[in-house]
Amino acid sequence: MSQASKKIAKVLMEGGKLLAESCPVCSTPLVQEKSGEVYCVNCQKRVVIVSKDEEIVEKLSLPSVLAELEELMVNMIHREVDRMNSPNGGGLEGFERLNQMLEVLKRIRELKTA
Ligand SMILES: [Zn+2]
């Protein structure tokens, strides 16, 4: 598991978005923070996207990071479910986190099949 995918997952869990565009330097998928800033977690640099139209999904050579991210999210979901099944776990918070993770996973899968 690369550092990049862990960092991306973190941004996504904080409400960020995974974009179809990838970094021109290292081809890591770009993320957009809640504030609207787009950046590369690997280069730790802001990236300016020329096309603002997110609907234009370019056919990227599938970055392996997406596969890693998918695996990471699936693992996180399993852990969350385990926690919710434990006597002390669960509650609304758990459901919210789970919901968020499923959204992120959905987005990753959308990008993978784009
Ligand atoms: Zn980069």
Backbone and ligand atoms as CSV (ligand in chain L), in Angstrom:
chain,resi,resn,atom,element,x,y,z
A,1,MET,N,N,0.856,-1.201,0.000
A,1,MET,CA,C,0.000,0.000,0.000
A,1,MET,C,C,0.888,1.246,0.000
A,2,SER,N,N,0.692,2.107,-0.974
A,2,SER,CA,C,1.557,3.279,-1.062
A,2,SER,C,C,1.063,4.390,-0.143
A,3,GLN,N,N,1.992,5.259,0.192
A,3,GLN,CA,C,1.665,6.418,1.015
A,3,GLN,C,C,0.623,7.276,0.316
A,4,ALA,N,N,0.758,7.379,-1.003
A,4,ALA,CA,C,-0.139,8.239,-1.778
A,4,ALA,C,C,-1.589,7.825,-1.589
A,5,SER,N,N,-1.864,6.515,-1.697
A,5,SER,CA,C,-3.267,6.108,-1.586
A,5,SER,C,C,-3.809,6.328,-0.181
A,6,LYS,N,N,-2.957,6.164,0.824
A,6,LYS,CA,C,-3.414,6.432,2.191
A,6,LYS,C,C,-3.778,7.905,2.357
A,7,LYS,N,N,-2.931,8.759,1.785
A,7,LYS,CA,C,-3.191,10.205,1.883
A,7,LYS,C,C,-4.460,10.578,1.124
A,8,ILE,N,N,-4.638,9.967,-0.046
A,8,ILE,CA,C,-5.844,10.252,-0.826
A,8,ILE,C,C,-7.072,9.831,-0.030
A,9,ALA,N,N,-7.024,8.635,0.544
A,9,ALA,CA,C,-8.154,8.132,1.323
A,9,ALA,C,C,-8.498,9.087,2.458
A,10,LYS,N,N,-7.470,9.643,3.074
A,10,LYS,CA,C,-7.681,10.566,4.188
A,10,LYS,C,C,-8.438,11.811,3.708
A,11,VAL,N,N,-7.971,12.373,2.589
A,11,VAL,CA,C,-8.630,13.567,2.043
A,11,VAL,C,C,-10.088,13.253,1.701
A,12,LEU,N,N,-10.312,12.071,1.120
A,12,LEU,CA,C,-11.670,11.693,0.722
A,12,LEU,C,C,-12.576,11.550,1.938
A,13,MET,N,N,-12.015,10.984,3.022
A,13,MET,CA,C,-12.818,10.807,4.230
A,13,MET,C,C,-13.127,12.142,4.889
A,14,GLU,N,N,-12.344,13.142,4.562
A,14,GLU,CA,C,-12.584,14.474,5.128
A,14,GLU,C,C,-13.501,15.287,4.228
A,15,GLY,N,N,-14.104,14.627,3.252
A,15,GLY,CA,C,-15.075,15.314,2.409
A,15,GLY,C,C,-14.517,15.765,1.068
A,16,GLY,N,N,-13.289,15.387,0.787
A,16,GLY,CA,C,-12.688,15.737,-0.496
A,16,GLY,C,C,-13.220,14.864,-1.611
A,17,LYS,N,N,-12.840,15.205,-2.826
A,17,LYS,CA,C,-13.314,14.459,-3.987
A,17,LYS,C,C,-12.143,13.914,-4.786
A,18,LEU,N,N,-12.350,12.734,-5.322
A,18,LEU,CA,C,-11.336,12.153,-6.187
A,18,LEU,C,C,-11.672,12.560,-7.618
A,19,LEU,N,N,-10.691,13.116,-8.305
A,19,LEU,CA,C,-10.941,13.580,-9.663
A,19,LEU,C,C,-10.477,12.556,-10.698
A,20,ALA,N,N,-11.003,12.705,-11.895
A,20,ALA,CA,C,-10.602,11.803,-12.974
A,20,ALA,C,C,-9.234,12.185,-13.526
A,21,GLU,N,N,-8.825,13.412,-13.233
A,21,GLU,CA,C,-7.534,13.869,-13.732
A,21,GLU,C,C,-6.406,13.353,-12.851
A,22,SER,N,N,-5.247,13.180,-13.448
A,22,SER,CA,C,-4.107,12.777,-12.637
A,22,SER,C,C,-2.999,13.813,-12.755
A,23,CYS,N,N,-2.075,13.743,-11.826
A,23,CYS,CA,C,-0.987,14.711,-11.744
A,23,CYS,C,C,-0.116,14.640,-12.994
A,24,PRO,N,N,0.171,15.798,-13.606
A,24,PRO,CA,C,1.000,15.803,-14.814
A,24,PRO,C,C,2.434,15.357,-14.537
A,25,VAL,N,N,2.849,15.453,-13.285
A,25,VAL,CA,C,4.232,15.104,-12.936
A,25,VAL,C,C,4.376,13.616,-12.602
A,26,CYS,N,N,3.508,13.114,-11.719
A,26,CYS,CA,C,3.723,11.749,-11.214
A,26,CYS,C,C,2.532,10.833,-11.496
A,27,SER,N,N,1.484,11.360,-12.145
A,27,SER,CA,C,0.277,10.616,-12.536
A,27,SER,C,C,-0.508,10.000,-11.374
A,28,THR,N,N,-0.311,10.552,-10.179
A,28,THR,CA,C,-1.172,10.202,-9.046
A,28,THR,C,C,-2.533,10.870,-9.269
A,29,PRO,N,N,-3.635,10.149,-9.005
A,29,PRO,CA,C,-4.938,10.803,-9.178
A,29,PRO,C,C,-5.045,12.046,-8.291
A,30,LEU,N,N,-5.620,13.091,-8.855
A,30,LEU,CA,C,-5.721,14.351,-8.107
A,30,LEU,C,C,-6.940,14.345,-7.200
A,31,VAL,N,N,-6.839,15.060,-6.106
A,31,VAL,CA,C,-7.968,15.204,-5.201
A,31,VAL,C,C,-8.352,16.666,-5.082
A,32,GLN,N,N,-9.634,16.870,-4.827
A,32,GLN,CA,C,-10.118,18.227,-4.617
A,32,GLN,C,C,-10.611,18.323,-3.194
A,33,GLU,N,N,-10.067,19.262,-2.456
A,33,GLU,CA,C,-10.489,19.445,-1.078
A,33,GLU,C,C,-11.822,20.156,-1.033
A,34,LYS,N,N,-12.449,20.117,0.144
A,34,LYS,CA,C,-13.727,20.782,0.343
A,34,LYS,C,C,-13.662,22.243,-0.089
A,35,SER,N,N,-12.518,22.862,0.149
A,35,SER,CA,C,-12.320,24.273,-0.183
A,35,SER,C,C,-12.260,24.514,-1.686
A,36,GLY,N,N,-12.167,23.441,-2.459
A,36,GLY,CA,C,-12.109,23.583,-3.908
A,36,GLY,C,C,-10.702,23.490,-4.462
A,37,GLU,N,N,-9.726,23.450,-3.575
A,37,GLU,CA,C,-8.339,23.341,-4.015
A,37,GLU,C,C,-8.043,21.953,-4.560
A,38,VAL,N,N,-7.416,21.925,-5.724
A,38,VAL,CA,C,-7.044,20.656,-6.322
A,38,VAL,C,C,-5.562,20.445,-6.094
A,39,TYR,N,N,-5.218,19.271,-5.586
A,39,TYR,CA,C,-3.790,19.036,-5.446
A,39,TYR,C,C,-3.384,17.584,-5.532
A,40,CYS,N,N,-2.073,17.411,-5.681
A,40,CYS,CA,C,-1.472,16.094,-5.768
A,40,CYS,C,C,-0.892,15.753,-4.405
A,41,VAL,N,N,-1.368,14.647,-3.802
A,41,VAL,CA,C,-0.898,14.289,-2.460
A,41,VAL,C,C,0.546,13.794,-2.489
A,42,ASN,N,N,0.949,13.315,-3.646
A,42,ASN,CA,C,2.292,12.781,-3.778
A,42,ASN,C,C,3.331,13.901,-3.883
A,43,CYS,N,N,3.073,14.849,-4.765
A,43,CYS,CA,C,3.980,15.998,-4.917
A,43,CYS,C,C,3.724,17.047,-3.838
A,44,GLN,N,N,2.568,16.931,-3.167
A,44,GLN,CA,C,2.124,17.910,-2.184
A,44,GLN,C,C,2.126,19.307,-2.776
A,45,LYS,N,N,1.586,19.370,-3.970
A,45,LYS,CA,C,1.518,20.647,-4.675
A,45,LYS,C,C,0.120,20.875,-5.198
A,46,ARG,N,N,-0.243,22.135,-5.265
A,46,ARG,CA,C,-1.513,22.494,-5.875
A,46,ARG,C,C,-1.415,22.314,-7.365
A,47,VAL,N,N,-2.467,21.816,-7.968
A,47,VAL,CA,C,-2.484,21.634,-9.407
A,47,VAL,C,C,-3.663,22.413,-9.977
A,48,VAL,N,N,-3.407,23.138,-11.027
A,48,VAL,CA,C,-4.487,23.875,-11.669
A,48,VAL,C,C,-4.957,23.077,-12.884
A,49,ILE,N,N,-6.241,22.745,-12.860
A,49,ILE,CA,C,-6.802,21.996,-13.973
A,49,ILE,C,C,-7.299,22.975,-15.028
A,50,VAL,N,N,-6.906,22.733,-16.239
A,50,VAL,CA,C,-7.255,23.659,-17.315
A,50,VAL,C,C,-8.755,23.585,-17.601
A,51,SER,N,N,-9.252,22.357,-17.764
A,51,SER,CA,C,-10.673,22.199,-18.007
A,51,SER,C,C,-11.414,22.132,-16.684
A,52,LYS,N,N,-12.412,22.984,-16.524
A,52,LYS,CA,C,-13.166,22.990,-15.272
A,52,LYS,C,C,-14.323,21.991,-15.338
A,53,ASP,N,N,-14.560,21.462,-16.489
A,53,ASP,CA,C,-15.693,20.560,-16.658
A,53,ASP,C,C,-15.324,19.159,-16.172
A,54,GLU,N,N,-15.865,18.823,-14.997
A,54,GLU,CA,C,-15.525,17.528,-14.412
A,54,GLU,C,C,-16.172,16.366,-15.148
A,55,GLU,N,N,-17.183,16.694,-15.936
A,55,GLU,CA,C,-17.884,15.619,-16.632
A,55,GLU,C,C,-17.054,15.032,-17.771
A,56,ILE,N,N,-16.092,15.832,-18.213
A,56,ILE,CA,C,-15.200,15.304,-19.247
A,56,ILE,C,C,-14.208,14.356,-18.575
A,57,VAL,N,N,-14.547,13.087,-18.595
A,57,VAL,CA,C,-13.674,12.099,-17.974
A,57,VAL,C,C,-12.725,11.553,-19.036
A,58,GLU,N,N,-11.478,11.886,-18.823
A,58,GLU,CA,C,-10.495,11.414,-19.789
A,58,GLU,C,C,-10.209,9.932,-19.577
A,59,LYS,N,N,-9.925,9.292,-20.670
A,59,LYS,CA,C,-9.539,7.885,-20.567
A,59,LYS,C,C,-8.088,7.831,-20.115
A,60,LEU,N,N,-7.928,7.617,-18.838
A,60,LEU,CA,C,-6.583,7.575,-18.298
A,60,LEU,C,C,-6.033,6.169,-18.390
A,61,SER,N,N,-4.739,6.104,-18.507
A,61,SER,CA,C,-4.144,4.790,-18.311
A,61,SER,C,C,-4.345,4.525,-16.828
A,62,LEU,N,N,-5.026,3.451,-16.526
A,62,LEU,CA,C,-5.506,3.230,-15.156
A,62,LEU,C,C,-4.378,3.235,-14.125
A,63,PRO,N,N,-4.392,4.246,-13.268
A,63,PRO,CA,C,-3.315,4.293,-12.269
A,63,PRO,C,C,-3.512,3.180,-11.244
A,64,SER,N,N,-2.432,2.546,-10.901
A,64,SER,CA,C,-2.528,1.440,-9.941
A,64,SER,C,C,-2.997,1.961,-8.593
A,65,VAL,N,N,-2.857,3.266,-8.397
A,65,VAL,CA,C,-3.298,3.863,-7.136
A,65,VAL,C,C,-4.795,3.634,-6.924
A,66,LEU,N,N,-5.557,3.648,-8.006
A,66,LEU,CA,C,-6.997,3.431,-7.871
A,66,LEU,C,C,-7.291,2.049,-7.300
A,67,ALA,N,N,-6.560,1.063,-7.785
A,67,ALA,CA,C,-6.744,-0.300,-7.278
A,67,ALA,C,C,-6.355,-0.375,-5.805
A,68,GLU,N,N,-5.285,0.309,-5.472
A,68,GLU,CA,C,-4.845,0.335,-4.071
A,68,GLU,C,C,-5.881,1.011,-3.200
A,69,LEU,N,N,-6.402,2.117,-3.708
A,69,LEU,CA,C,-7.407,2.867,-2.966
A,69,LEU,C,C,-8.639,2.022,-2.718
A,70,GLU,N,N,-9.032,1.293,-3.735
A,70,GLU,CA,C,-10.204,0.446,-3.615
A,70,GLU,C,C,-9.991,-0.578,-2.500
A,71,GLU,N,N,-8.820,-1.182,-2.512
A,71,GLU,CA,C,-8.493,-2.185,-1.500
A,71,GLU,C,C,-8.498,-1.555,-0.105
A,72,LEU,N,N,-7.912,-0.369,-0.038
A,72,LEU,CA,C,-7.846,0.341,1.234
A,72,LEU,C,C,-9.246,0.634,1.778
A,73,MET,N,N,-10.125,1.114,0.902
A,73,MET,CA,C,-11.474,1.446,1.340
A,73,MET,C,C,-12.225,0.190,1.776
A,74,VAL,N,N,-12.060,-0.894,1.029
A,74,VAL,CA,C,-12.738,-2.146,1.384
A,74,VAL,C,C,-12.276,-2.605,2.769
A,75,ASN,N,N,-10.965,-2.499,3.018
A,75,ASN,CA,C,-10.441,-2.873,4.331
A,75,ASN,C,C,-11.019,-1.999,5.432
A,76,MET,N,N,-11.087,-0.691,5.143
A,76,MET,CA,C,-11.630,0.238,6.136
A,76,MET,C,C,-13.095,-0.082,6.430
A,77,ILE,N,N,-13.832,-0.441,5.383
A,77,ILE,CA,C,-15.245,-0.775,5.555
A,77,ILE,C,C,-15.397,-2.029,6.414
A,78,HIS,N,N,-14.560,-3.019,6.131
A,78,HIS,CA,C,-14.603,-4.245,6.944
A,78,HIS,C,C,-14.320,-3.948,8.405
A,79,ARG,N,N,-13.313,-3.106,8.636
A,79,ARG,CA,C,-12.962,-2.757,10.019
A,79,ARG,C,C,-14.116,-2.043,10.707
A,80,GLU,N,N,-14.763,-1.137,9.964
A,80,GLU,CA,C,-15.876,-0.372,10.536
A,80,GLU,C,C,-17.036,-1.304,10.893
A,81,VAL,N,N,-17.308,-2.253,10.003
A,81,VAL,CA,C,-18.398,-3.204,10.251
A,81,VAL,C,C,-18.082,-4.045,11.494
A,82,ASP,N,N,-16.812,-4.477,11.602
A,82,ASP,CA,C,-16.394,-5.237,12.782
A,82,ASP,C,C,-16.625,-4.419,14.049
A,83,ARG,N,N,-16.245,-3.144,13.971
A,83,ARG,CA,C,-16.381,-2.266,15.123
A,83,ARG,C,C,-17.855,-2.110,15.511
A,84,MET,N,N,-18.694,-1.999,14.476
A,84,MET,CA,C,-20.124,-1.826,14.748
A,84,MET,C,C,-20.733,-3.076,15.355
A,85,ASN,N,N,-20.141,-4.220,15.063
A,85,ASN,CA,C,-20.641,-5.482,15.605
A,85,ASN,C,C,-20.153,-5.734,17.026
A,86,SER,N,N,-19.125,-5.009,17.429
A,86,SER,CA,C,-18.589,-5.216,18.768
A,86,SER,C,C,-19.521,-4.553,19.790
A,87,PRO,N,N,-19.473,-5.036,21.039
A,87,PRO,CA,C,-20.406,-4.536,22.064
A,87,PRO,C,C,-20.330,-3.022,22.277
A,88,ASN,N,N,-19.137,-2.460,22.133
A,88,ASN,CA,C,-18.987,-1.023,22.398
A,88,ASN,C,C,-19.124,-0.166,21.144
A,89,GLY,N,N,-19.139,-0.848,20.025
A,89,GLY,CA,C,-19.093,-0.084,18.783
A,89,GLY,C,C,-20.456,0.354,18.310
A,90,GLY,N,N,-20.463,0.805,17.099
A,90,GLY,CA,C,-21.729,1.163,16.475
A,90,GLY,C,C,-22.184,2.571,16.757
A,91,GLY,N,N,-23.468,2.732,16.780
A,91,GLY,CA,C,-24.013,4.072,16.945
A,91,GLY,C,C,-24.101,4.773,15.609
A,92,LEU,N,N,-24.723,5.926,15.647
A,92,LEU,CA,C,-24.946,6.698,14.418
A,92,LEU,C,C,-23.647,7.072,13.734
A,93,GLU,N,N,-22.659,7.389,14.541
A,93,GLU,CA,C,-21.374,7.818,14.009
A,93,GLU,C,C,-20.782,6.769,13.085
A,94,GLY,N,N,-20.908,5.514,13.526
A,94,GLY,CA,C,-20.399,4.407,12.724
A,94,GLY,C,C,-21.096,4.323,11.378
A,95,PHE,N,N,-22.392,4.503,11.407
A,95,PHE,CA,C,-23.161,4.453,10.161
A,95,PHE,C,C,-22.748,5.584,9.227
A,96,GLU,N,N,-22.515,6.740,9.799
A,96,GLU,CA,C,-22.114,7.885,8.987
A,96,GLU,C,C,-20.772,7.638,8.322
A,97,ARG,N,N,-19.839,7.112,9.122
A,97,ARG,CA,C,-18.510,6.824,8.562
A,97,ARG,C,C,-18.629,5.789,7.457
A,98,LEU,N,N,-19.438,4.766,7.722
A,98,LEU,CA,C,-19.616,3.688,6.761
A,98,LEU,C,C,-20.204,4.227,5.456
A,99,ASN,N,N,-21.174,5.075,5.611
A,99,ASN,CA,C,-21.820,5.682,4.456
A,99,ASN,C,C,-20.815,6.479,3.623
A,100,GLN,N,N,-19.985,7.227,4.324
A,100,GLN,CA,C,-18.950,8.027,3.673
A,100,GLN,C,C,-17.972,7.128,2.914
A,101,MET,N,N,-17.583,6.041,3.547
A,101,MET,CA,C,-16.638,5.119,2.918
A,101,MET,C,C,-17.244,4.495,1.669
A,102,LEU,N,N,-18.519,4.156,1.756
A,102,LEU,CA,C,-19.186,3.536,0.609
A,102,LEU,C,C,-19.269,4.523,-0.556
A,103,GLU,N,N,-19.493,5.798,-0.227
A,103,GLU,CA,C,-19.521,6.828,-1.267
A,103,GLU,C,C,-18.169,6.928,-1.959
A,104,VAL,N,N,-17.121,6.921,-1.143
A,104,VAL,CA,C,-15.763,7.014,-1.685
A,104,VAL,C,C,-15.469,5.804,-2.563
A,105,LEU,N,N,-15.866,4.632,-2.068
A,105,LEU,CA,C,-15.640,3.399,-2.826
A,105,LEU,C,C,-16.370,3.447,-4.165
A,106,LYS,N,N,-17.582,3.960,-4.134
A,106,LYS,CA,C,-18.381,4.085,-5.348
A,106,LYS,C,C,-17.668,4.965,-6.375
A,107,ARG,N,N,-17.151,6.071,-5.876
A,107,ARG,CA,C,-16.446,7.026,-6.740
A,107,ARG,C,C,-15.186,6.388,-7.343
A,108,ILE,N,N,-14.472,5.646,-6.532
A,108,ILE,CA,C,-13.260,4.983,-7.025
A,108,ILE,C,C,-13.628,4.016,-8.140
A,109,ARG,N,N,-14.719,3.265,-7.922
A,109,ARG,CA,C,-15.130,2.284,-8.926
A,109,ARG,C,C,-15.627,2.964,-10.200
A,110,GLU,N,N,-16.272,4.110,-10.030
A,110,GLU,CA,C,-16.699,4.874,-11.205
A,110,GLU,C,C,-15.496,5.265,-12.040
A,111,LEU,N,N,-14.477,5.734,-11.353
A,111,LEU,CA,C,-13.267,6.184,-12.063
A,111,LEU,C,C,-12.556,5.014,-12.720
A,112,LYS,N,N,-12.584,3.874,-12.060
A,112,LYS,CA,C,-11.914,2.695,-12.614
A,112,LYS,C,C,-12.549,2.241,-13.913
A,113,THR,N,N,-13.860,2.393,-13.995
A,113,THR,CA,C,-14.559,1.916,-15.195
A,113,THR,C,C,-14.776,3.023,-16.209
A,114,ALA,N,N,-14.328,4.234,-15.884
A,114,ALA,CA,C,-14.533,5.371,-16.798
A,114,ALA,C,C,-13.771,5.170,-18.109
L,1,ZN,ZN,ZN,2.196,14.596,-8.449
